[in-house]
């Protein structure tokens, strides 16, 4: 079994990028956000423009990243599922923010797949090591492609835990979906079966009702993750 876990607004209490922009960028970042939400630009274009708007020095940003609040119920959840599954944090956010926040909170060492944050003499920049041409969601980090690559090792069920637009594509292809935030509306609109949650304590309670080992599934959904 493979758990794909979103970070911003899922493992973290707030959306890290939005919170950073509210603190350190011109308010016009919200116009760019709305253009993305309206489908006028893709996530890569949105994040590139927004990250370059941030005006803060490295020390200030490091302190901000260390202050990211995480879901305190994640650790017992992780301790339980790591006994029988693979786990990855897959985010269309910033790798450095995720790693600093996780390390500061003494969270478990979990593989992180996210967009790469660069500190430059003129400010911040971003690159997309997990970008896939033709990504159905237009994201910098293609969660479908990462899920496919990780799940092919075992052809086992894929479980998505997410909250927003960057999770929408994988939600339609994962075997099990836990949703909060706007992902709930997406699942309801598209008739995607899902479990609603607020914290990882809710997810853990549901997982504990499963048989000790779910039956291995034919990799039909896994094979279609890039379709």
N, C-alpha and C positions, 0 to 999 in steps of 0.2 A: 504494500500500500504506500502511496505517495501523498503527502500533505503539501500543498502549495499555499503559502501564507502571505497575504498582502501585508504591507507595513503601515503606510500612512492612513490613519483613521481606523485601522484594524488592530495591529499590534500596538501602534502608538495611539494615544487618546485623541490627538488632533492630527490634522493633515499637516505634516512637517513643512512642505513647500509653501502652502498657503500662509502658515504661521510665520515663516521666515520672510515672506514677501510683505506681510502686514507690518512687520517690524522694520524692515530694511530697504524697501523699494518704494518707488513713486506709486501713488494710488492707481495710476493708469494700468498697472498690472491686471486689475480686475477686468478692464476692457478686453485684454488679450484672453483672459480666462473665459469670458463670455463668448468670444469668437470661437474658441475651442468647443465649448458646450453646444454652440449652435451648429457645429460641424463645418465652419468656414475655414478652419485650419486644423491640422492634425496635432497630436500630442507632442511630437518632436519639435514642430515649429513653435508651439505654445511654450514649452519648457525652455527652449533655447533663448527666446526673447525675454522670458521672465527672469531666468537665472542671471542674464547679463545686466538686468536692471538693479540687482542687489548692490547696495553701497554700505559695506561694512568691512572692517579689517579682519584678518585671520583669527586673532585672539578673541575678538567679539563673537565671531561665528562659532568658534570651538566651544565657547561658553554656552552659546545658544543650543548647540547640538547636544551638549552634556545635560542640558536641562529638559530635553524632550521627555515627556511623561509617557511611560509605557503601561500597558494593561498588567496590573499586578497579579492577575490570575493566570498569566501565560505559563509561568514556571511549572506549576503542578500539572497543567495540561500537557506541556512538552514532556515532562518526566513520564507520563502515562503513555503517550502515543509513540515515543521514541523506542519503546520496548518492542514494537511490532511494525514500525513503518519508517520510511525515509521522510525527512522534513527539509524544506527549503523555504527561505524567505525570498519572495520574488516580487520586486517593487518597480513601478515606473517612476520612482522617486530617485533620491540621491544616495549612492553607496556610502559615501563618507558619513552622512548624517545617520544612516542606519547603524553603521559599525560603531561610531562614537557613542550613540545612545545605548546600544546593546552592551557595550563594554562598560560604560559608566554605571549601568544598572546591574552589573554582574550577571547578565543573562547568559544562557548556555551558548557555546560556540556552534553556530548553525551556518551552513552555506548561504551566502547572500548574492542574489543576482539583481543588479540595479544599474541605473545610469551612473556614469562616472563624473564626479565633480572635480573641476580643476581650479586651483588657486593661481591666478595670473597677476602680473604687475598692475594691470588695469582693473582687476576685480575678479569676478567669477566667470567660468565658462563650463560647458557640459559636453560630453561625448556619449555615444550610445553603443557600447560593445555588444549588447544583446539585441540590437536592431536586426530585423529580418525584412528584406524587401517583400512587399506584398502582404505584410501583417494585416490581418483583417481589421484590427482595432486601430491601426496607424500609430502604435505605441513605440516608444523608444526601447522598452523592454518587452519583447514578444513573449507573453506568458504561455501561450499555446505551444510555441516552439520549445521553450525550456521544459515544460511539462512533458512534452513528447520525448525529448532527449533523456530526461531523468527516468521516465516510466518505462522506457524500452528495455531497461536492465532487467525488469521483472514482469513486464506486461500486466501489472497489478492495477487495481482501481486508483483513480486520481481524485483526491478530495481538495476542493478549493474553499478557502476561507477569505472572504473579501468584502469590500464595502462600496465600490464605485465603478466609474466608467472604464478604467483600465482592466477591470476584472470581467467585463461583460462578455467578451469573446470566449474566454475560457469557461465561463459559467455555462455556456451552451454545449460544451464538449466534455466537461468533467463528469465523472460518475456520481459524485456527491457534492452538493454545494451548500455552504453555510453563508448566509447573506445578512448584511446590515446596511443602513444608509440607502443611497440611491440604487444599490445593486438589488434591493428587494423589489423596487418598482420595475427595474429591467426584467427581473425574473417573472414577475407577475404579468407584465405586458407580453412576454414571449413564451408564456406557459412552460417555464423552466422549473422543475421541482426543486425546492430548496427548504432549508431549515433556517429560520430567523434566529438571530442571536444578538446580544449586546456586549458580552464579555466572553473570554475564553472559558470561564466557569460554566457558561451555558453550553458551549461546544463540548466540553469535557463530560458534562452530565449526559448529553446525547450519545457520545461515543461509548460511554460505559454501558449503554444498553445494547450495544452491538454484540454479536457472538465474538468469542475471543479471537477468532480468525475468520474474516469475511472470505467467502469463496473467491478464488482467483477468477477474473473475468476475461472473456475473450477480448483481445486488444482492439476492438472495433473503434471505440471512441478515441483511444490513444492514437491509433493510426490516422485518425481524421483530424488531429489537432491543428494541422497546418492547412487543412482543406478549405 
